[in-house]
Amino acid sequence: MKGHENEKPDPQRIAVLRSLPLKIKEQLSGEETEAFMYNRELPESLLKKLEDYLDKDTP
């Protein structure tokens, strides 16, 4: 699943990914990482891995 030719990853989302603990980053698949960086619908598997880091008050 490649990004569109002219699509750029969101710098803020890249910063969030970089700030995650190494043990979490090692578990992320390329598809999950790409979906997060390009602000696409997040796979359920990614949401499960990040559940401790997500703001549960945000809809």
ZIHUTA-V95169 format. One line per field, one symbol per residue. phi: phi as a letter, one per 20 degrees, with the letter a starting at -180 (. if undefined). burial: # if it has 24 or more other ideal C-beta (glycine too) atoms within 12 Angstrom, else .. Layout:
# ZIHUTA-V95169
phi->???
burial->???
This chain:
# ZIHUTA-V95169
phi->.effgefdffgfffffgfeffgffgfefefffffgffelefefgffgffdgfdeffeef
burial->................#..#.......#...#######...#...#..##.........
